Amino acid sequence: MQGQMMDFSLDTQAILRRGGQIFGNQEVVTRLTDGSYHRYTLREFERRVHRLINVLRDLGIQPGDRVGTLCWNHYRHLELYFAISSMGAVLHTLNIRLSEEQLSYIINHADDQVIFVDTSLTSVLEAVEDECPNVRNYVVLDDQGETAETSLSNQLDYETLLAAASDQATLPDLDENSAAAMCYTSGTTGNPKGVVYSHRSIYLHTMAVMTTDGYGLSQREVVLPFVPMFHANAWGLPYAALFSGCRLVLPGAQPTAAILAKIMIDQKVTTAAGVPAIWNMLYQHLKQENLSLDTVETLIVGGSAAPRAMIEKFDKEFNITILHLWGMTEMSPLGTVGRIRSHMEDWSYDEQLDIRMKQGVPAAGVEIRIQDDNGNLLPWDGKTIGELTVRGPWVASGYYNNPEASKSFTEDGWFRTGDMVTINEEGYMQIADRSKDLIKSGGEWISSVDMENCIMAYNGVAEAAVVARPDDKWDERPVAFVVSADSANPLTEEQIRTHLLETFAKWQVPGVEDVRFIDVVPKTSVGKFDKKVLRQRLEG
């Protein structure tokens, strides 16, 4: 017996319609390079999306064609998010900070037909244009207030194209399982791998993001995604903003901590999303300038774990909650959310913080488990460490045009994350480390994440990253790279070691020669600590 429900397509067109029809008067705000703000309503946004759909058709884009974007976080990029997928093509967000070799590789691998690029980023494409012969047109989005002069061939102007197009477009019937967007992994080992999101997966991911136990979004919120729009769909916030009707504030080209604070104050932001390094810089600026963020309630953290000390500082000094998320490009990206449960509200602050330091429980729709090297399932006891495997309606089932994809999946189809974790009895997951970042010394494991968090809790430390170096006697030994918060009053190696000995056994603590002070911890294209660069320094 079959159910008798309507066959309603779960697609990005439905998200676009809801935003324009139900929340048509809600604003989208973008900070421009001159410090002013561009504003328009979701109703005006929807009309421009229809113009853009007609532009794409005039450019010869067909359903299934890949269309690249090399853009910052702004309203025109948001228009591209919805126009490309709603007309049946595939949005391919290009990572601004990739090497030339990786950028040309993914443009060719995805077979991008047209690329939309900000004026300020045209030089990035100029460097690889000769390596990308299949790109028919480059459409320039003026983000600097003047016409760009570039050497890109077949160049067109975004606003000129839109001005000539009708704001009424006929939208096709979409198969909800057809491709809507794609994003490539960072390619820390080998070439980047393409992840293809379906309309259905984006729709369901959006609904999970909006839930109270997800990001907790509603029409009342003012949301700022500092996470780049090229990074895993900006964690789903562009879609969730339209679906929930919240006010979306886009920061434009990546601003400084001072500009970020000003945007939050000017626009009365309630929720913002970014990696821990960003919120650490924001904290330092707020303290230096004696500022407060009266409207901000939640800072969403992903990409890597937030240090315990940073969570405490935002709690106690600014009354701002840091909310841990965990996810991956292959998961659209939401996997788990670190909210405490109702029965924990009477716990002490430290006990609650112990829970909030974990990456959280699976979002509704995601299932998780841990396995050993032989594929055996491991218990949820909060102690046993194993590799996290996941499945769900917005989890990748493979990689685009990649014959090696099967290595990333178990025999029964679960995705192998590469994260080594524990899961407690209530389903709270905590990352012990990436499998490649665990340090094995004398036959015992040392978590680089735990050691980093411990060091960053020490007064006077701005950042810290821990990696392994080879050792003839112990196999591996930890090396701590530390950034002092105040260069005028630098810390010493013995101060770091003494602090670590309060938490770690003596054999686990780096020797004096393995505590190394640096000016800044190198970051990846999405703001994570780039440990491969630190390993290269050790090899050098």
C-alpha positions in Angstrom: 0.0 0.0 0.0 1.4 3.4 -1.0 0.8 6.7 0.7 -1.4 9.3 -1.0 0.7 12.5 -0.6 1.5 15.0 -3.3 4.7 14.4 -5.3 6.1 17.8 -4.4 9.6 18.5 -5.6 12.1 19.4 -2.8 14.2 21.9 -4.7 15.8 25.3 -4.5 12.9 26.9 -6.5 10.7 26.2 -3.5 13.1 28.0 -1.2 13.3 30.9 -3.6 9.5 31.2 -3.8 9.0 31.1 -0.1 11.5 33.8 0.5 9.9 36.2 -2.1 6.3 35.4 -1.3 6.2 34.9 2.5 9.1 37.2 3.6 9.1 39.6 0.6 9.7 42.7 2.8 12.7 41.2 4.6 16.1 42.7 3.9 19.4 41.4 2.5 22.2 43.7 3.5 25.7 43.7 2.1 28.7 45.8 3.3 30.4 47.4 0.3 34.0 48.2 -0.1 33.5 51.9 0.7 31.9 51.1 4.0 28.4 51.8 2.9 25.6 49.1 2.8 23.6 47.8 -0.1 20.0 46.9 0.9 17.1 45.4 -0.9 14.2 43.2 -0.1 13.7 39.5 -0.8 11.0 40.5 -3.2 13.5 42.7 -5.2 16.0 39.9 -4.8 13.6 37.4 -6.4 13.0 39.6 -9.4 16.8 40.0 -10.0 17.1 36.2 -9.8 14.6 35.9 -12.6 16.6 38.4 -14.7 19.7 36.3 -14.0 18.0 33.1 -15.1 17.2 34.8 -18.4 20.8 36.0 -18.7 22.1 32.4 -18.1 19.9 31.1 -20.9 21.1 33.8 -23.3 24.6 32.8 -22.5 23.7 29.2 -23.7 23.6 27.6 -20.2 21.6 24.4 -20.3 20.3 22.2 -17.5 23.1 20.2 -16.0 25.8 22.7 -17.1 28.3 23.8 -14.4 28.6 27.5 -13.8 31.5 28.7 -11.6 31.5 31.6 -9.2 34.7 33.2 -7.8 33.1 35.7 -5.4 33.0 37.1 -1.9 30.0 37.1 0.4 27.5 39.6 -1.2 24.1 40.0 -2.6 25.1 39.2 -6.2 26.7 35.9 -5.1 23.4 35.1 -3.4 21.5 35.8 -6.7 23.8 33.3 -8.4 23.2 30.7 -5.7 19.5 30.6 -6.6 19.4 31.5 -10.3 21.9 28.8 -11.4 20.2 26.0 -9.6 16.6 27.1 -10.1 17.1 27.0 -13.9 18.5 23.5 -13.7 22.2 24.2 -14.0 24.8 23.4 -11.3 26.3 26.1 -9.1 30.1 25.5 -8.7 31.6 27.8 -6.0 35.3 28.2 -6.5 37.7 28.5 -3.6 39.3 32.0 -3.6 42.5 30.8 -2.0 43.4 27.7 -3.9 46.7 27.4 -5.7 46.7 28.1 -9.4 47.3 24.4 -10.1 44.3 23.3 -8.0 42.0 26.1 -9.3 42.7 25.2 -12.9 42.2 21.5 -12.1 38.8 21.9 -10.6 37.6 24.3 -13.3 38.5 21.7 -15.9 37.4 18.7 -13.8 33.9 20.3 -13.3 33.9 21.5 -16.9 32.7 25.0 -16.0 31.1 26.7 -19.0 30.8 30.2 -17.6 32.5 31.8 -14.6 31.2 34.8 -12.6 34.0 36.7 -10.9 34.3 39.7 -8.7 36.4 42.6 -10.0 38.8 42.3 -7.1 39.4 38.6 -8.0 39.9 38.8 -11.7 43.7 38.5 -11.4 43.1 35.0 -9.9 41.5 33.8 -13.1 43.8 35.7 -15.4 46.6 33.5 -14.0 44.8 30.3 -15.1 42.7 31.3 -18.1 45.1 29.7 -20.6 44.8 26.4 -18.7 40.9 26.5 -18.9 40.0 26.4 -22.6 36.4 25.2 -22.1 35.2 28.4 -20.3 33.2 30.3 -22.8 32.6 33.5 -20.9 33.8 35.4 -17.8 31.1 37.6 -16.3 32.5 40.3 -14.0 30.7 41.5 -10.9 31.8 45.0 -10.1 32.5 45.0 -6.3 34.8 48.0 -6.3 32.6 50.8 -7.6 34.3 51.1 -11.0 34.6 49.2 -14.3 37.3 46.6 -14.1 40.2 46.5 -16.6 41.2 42.8 -17.0 42.8 40.7 -19.6 40.1 38.0 -19.4 38.8 37.1 -22.9 35.1 36.9 -23.7 34.4 39.2 -20.7 30.9 40.5 -19.9 29.5 42.9 -17.3 27.0 41.5 -14.8 24.8 44.5 -14.3 24.7 45.3 -18.0 23.4 41.8 -18.7 20.8 42.0 -16.0 19.6 45.5 -17.1 18.7 44.1 -20.6 16.9 41.0 -19.3 13.3 40.5 -18.3 12.4 40.0 -14.6 10.0 37.3 -15.5 11.4 33.9 -16.2 9.7 30.5 -16.8 11.2 28.0 -14.4 11.5 24.3 -15.5 10.1 21.4 -13.6 13.1 20.0 -11.7 13.9 16.4 -10.6 14.7 16.8 -6.9 17.5 14.3 -7.2 19.2 16.2 -10.0 22.4 18.2 -9.2 22.0 21.7 -7.8 25.5 22.6 -6.6 28.9 21.3 -6.3 31.9 22.0 -4.0 35.4 20.6 -4.0 37.2 19.4 -0.9 40.4 21.3 0.0 42.7 18.6 -1.4 45.1 18.3 1.5 46.1 15.0 0.0 46.0 14.6 -3.8 43.7 16.6 -6.0 40.5 18.2 -4.6 37.4 15.9 -4.9 34.1 17.1 -6.2 31.0 16.8 -4.0 27.7 17.1 -5.9 24.6 18.3 -3.9 21.1 17.5 -5.1 18.1 19.8 -4.8 16.6 17.3 -2.3 19.7 17.2 -0.2 19.9 21.0 0.0 16.2 21.3 0.9 16.4 18.7 3.7 19.6 20.2 5.0 18.0 23.6 5.1 15.2 22.3 7.2 17.6 20.7 9.7 19.6 23.9 9.9 16.5 25.9 10.8 15.4 23.7 13.7 15.7 24.9 17.3 18.3 22.2 18.0 20.1 23.1 14.7 21.1 26.7 14.2 17.8 27.9 15.7 16.9 30.3 12.9 13.6 32.2 12.6 12.3 35.4 11.0 13.4 37.2 14.2 17.1 36.6 13.7 19.7 38.7 12.0 22.3 36.3 10.6 25.9 37.1 9.4 27.7 34.2 7.6 31.4 35.1 7.9 32.2 31.6 6.6 32.9 32.1 2.9 30.1 31.3 0.5 32.6 29.1 -1.4 33.0 26.9 1.7 30.4 24.1 1.8 27.5 26.4 0.9 28.4 28.9 3.6 27.2 26.1 6.0 23.7 26.3 4.5 23.0 29.8 5.7 22.1 31.4 2.3 19.4 28.8 1.8 18.2 28.9 5.5 18.0 32.7 5.5 15.4 32.7 2.7 13.5 29.7 4.0 13.2 31.1 7.6 12.9 34.7 6.6 15.7 35.9 8.8 17.5 39.1 7.9 20.7 38.2 6.1 23.8 40.4 6.5 26.7 39.7 4.1 30.2 41.1 5.0 31.5 41.5 1.4 35.2 41.0 0.9 36.7 39.4 4.0 36.9 42.3 6.5 39.2 42.9 9.4 38.1 42.2 13.0 37.4 45.9 13.4 35.1 46.0 10.4 33.4 42.8 11.4 32.6 44.2 14.8 31.3 47.4 13.2 29.0 45.4 10.9 27.7 43.4 13.9 27.0 46.6 15.8 25.5 48.6 12.9 23.2 45.8 11.7 22.3 44.5 15.1 23.4 40.9 14.3 22.1 38.2 16.6 23.8 35.1 15.1 27.1 34.8 13.2 29.0 31.9 11.8 32.8 31.4 11.3 35.9 29.4 12.3 37.5 29.8 15.8 40.4 31.9 14.5 37.9 34.6 13.4 36.2 34.8 16.7 39.5 34.8 18.5 40.5 37.9 16.5 37.1 39.4 17.2 37.6 38.9 20.9 41.0 40.5 20.9 39.6 43.6 19.1 36.6 43.9 21.4 38.9 43.8 24.4 41.4 46.3 23.0 38.7 48.8 22.0 36.4 48.2 25.0 33.5 47.3 22.8 30.4 45.1 23.4 28.1 43.3 21.1 24.7 43.8 22.8 22.5 42.1 20.2 24.8 39.1 19.5 23.5 36.0 21.1 25.3 33.1 19.3 28.6 32.6 17.5 28.4 29.4 15.5 31.8 27.7 15.3 32.8 25.1 12.7 35.9 24.0 10.8 37.8 23.1 14.0 37.0 23.0 17.8 36.9 26.3 19.8 39.3 26.4 22.7 37.6 26.1 26.1 39.2 29.4 27.2 37.6 31.2 24.3 34.2 29.8 25.1 34.5 30.9 28.7 35.7 34.4 27.8 32.7 35.0 25.4 30.3 33.6 28.0 31.5 35.6 31.0 32.7 38.8 29.4 30.2 39.3 26.6 27.3 37.0 27.4 27.6 35.4 24.0 27.2 31.7 23.5 29.6 29.8 21.3 27.8 26.9 19.6 29.9 24.0 18.4 29.0 22.4 15.1 30.8 19.7 13.2 30.5 18.8 9.6 32.3 18.3 6.3 32.0 19.3 2.6 30.7 15.8 2.0 27.9 16.4 4.5 26.5 19.7 3.0 28.0 20.3 5.7 25.9 19.9 8.9 26.7 16.7 11.0 26.4 17.5 14.7 25.3 20.3 16.9 26.7 20.9 20.5 23.6 22.1 22.4 23.0 21.0 26.0 19.8 19.2 26.9 17.1 20.3 29.3 18.2 17.9 32.1 21.7 19.5 32.0 20.4 23.0 32.8 20.8 22.5 36.5 24.4 21.3 36.2 27.3 23.4 37.2 28.8 25.8 34.7 31.9 23.6 34.3 29.8 20.5 33.8 27.8 22.2 31.1 31.0 23.5 29.5 32.3 19.9 29.4 29.3 19.1 27.2 29.5 22.2 25.1 33.2 21.4 24.3 32.0 18.3 22.5 31.0 18.6 18.8 27.5 17.5 19.8 24.7 15.1 18.8 23.7 14.2 15.2 21.4 16.7 13.5 18.0 15.3 12.8 18.5 13.2 9.7 22.1 12.2 10.3 23.2 8.9 11.8 26.7 8.2 13.2 28.7 5.3 14.5 32.4 4.5 15.3 34.5 1.7 14.0 37.9 0.2 14.6 40.5 -0.5 11.9 38.8 -3.8 11.1 35.3 -2.3 10.7 34.0 -3.6 14.0 31.5 -1.3 15.7 32.7 0.3 18.9 30.7 1.3 22.1 29.2 4.7 22.9 30.9 5.0 26.3 32.6 8.4 25.9 36.0 6.7 26.2 36.6 4.3 23.2 38.1 6.1 20.2 37.3 5.0 16.7 36.8 6.3 13.2 33.5 8.2 12.7 31.3 6.9 9.9 28.1 8.7 8.9 25.0 8.4 6.7 22.0 10.6 5.9 20.0 12.3 3.1 22.6 15.1 2.7 25.7 12.9 3.0 27.6 12.2 -0.2 27.4 8.8 -1.7 30.5 9.3 -3.9 32.7 11.9 -5.5 32.2 13.4 -8.9 34.0 11.6 -11.7 36.5 9.9 -9.3 37.3 6.2 -9.6 38.9 6.2 -6.2 35.7 7.3 -4.4 34.9 3.8 -3.0 37.9 4.0 -0.6 36.0 6.7 1.3 33.0 4.5 2.0 32.4 1.3 4.0 31.2 -1.9 2.4 27.7 -1.1 3.7 27.7 2.4 2.2 28.6 4.7 5.2 30.9 7.6 4.6 34.3 7.4 6.3 35.1 10.8 7.8 38.7 10.2 8.8 37.9 11.7 12.2 38.9 9.8 15.3 36.2 10.4 17.9 34.4 9.2 21.1 30.6 9.1 21.5 29.0 9.1 24.9 25.9 7.3 26.1 23.7 10.3 25.1 25.1 10.5 21.6 27.5 13.4 22.1 30.4 13.1 19.8 33.8 14.5 20.5 36.7 14.6 18.0 39.9 13.2 19.5 41.8 14.1 16.3 41.9 13.6 12.6 43.4 10.1 12.0 46.5 11.7 10.4 46.9 14.2 13.3 47.0 11.7 16.2 50.5 11.4 17.6 51.7 7.9 18.5 54.5 8.1 21.0 55.9 5.0 22.7 52.9 3.0 21.6 50.4 5.4 23.2 48.2 8.0 21.5 48.4 11.8 22.2 45.6 14.0 20.9 46.9 17.1 19.3 43.5 18.8 19.6 43.5 18.3 23.4 47.0 19.6 23.7 46.2 22.7 21.5 43.2 23.5 23.6 45.2 23.2 26.8 47.9 25.5 25.5 45.4 28.1 24.3 43.8 28.2 27.7 47.0 29.6 29.1 47.0 33.4 29.7 49.1 35.1 27.1 48.6 32.6 24.3 46.9 33.7 21.2 47.1 30.5 19.1 48.7 27.1 19.3 49.0 24.1 16.9 50.5 20.8 17.7 52.0 18.3 15.1 54.1 15.2 15.3 57.8 14.9 14.4 59.5 11.5 13.7 61.6 10.2 16.6 64.0 7.3 16.5 63.2 6.2 20.1 59.5 7.0 20.6 58.3 6.8 16.9 56.7 10.3 17.2 56.9 13.2 19.5 54.6 16.3 19.8 55.9 19.7 18.7 53.9 22.7 19.9 53.9 25.9 17.7 52.8 28.8 19.9 51.8 32.4 19.2 52.1 34.9 22.1 49.3 37.3 22.5 51.6 40.1 23.5 54.9 40.3 21.6 56.2 42.8 24.1 55.9 40.2 26.9 56.8 36.9 25.2 56.2 33.6 26.9 58.9 31.0 27.5 59.1 27.4 26.6 59.1 26.4 30.3 55.9 28.3 31.0 54.1 26.3 28.3 55.6 23.0 29.6 54.7 23.7 33.2 51.1 24.5 32.2 50.8 21.3 30.1 52.1 19.2 33.0 49.0 20.2 35.0 46.9 18.2 32.5 49.2 15.8 30.6 51.6 13.1 31.8 55.3 14.0 31.7 55.9 11.6 28.8 53.2 13.3 26.7 54.6 16.9 27.1 56.9 18.3 24.4 60.5 18.8 25.4 61.9 22.4 25.6 63.3 22.1 22.1 59.8 21.1 20.8 58.0 24.2 22.1 58.5 26.7 19.3 57.3 30.3 19.2 56.1 31.7 15.8 54.4 34.9 14.7 51.2 33.3 13.4 49.8 29.8 12.8 49.4 29.2 9.0 45.8 28.8 7.9 44.1 26.9 5.1 41.8 28.5 2.6 38.9 28.2 5.0 40.7 29.4 8.1 41.7 26.1 9.7 45.2 25.5 11.1 47.3 24.3 8.2 49.3 21.6 9.9 50.9 20.3 6.6 52.8 23.7 6.4 54.0 23.2 10.0 55.1 19.6 9.2 57.0 20.9 6.2 58.8 23.4 8.5 59.9 20.5 10.6 61.1 18.5 7.6 63.0 21.5 6.5 
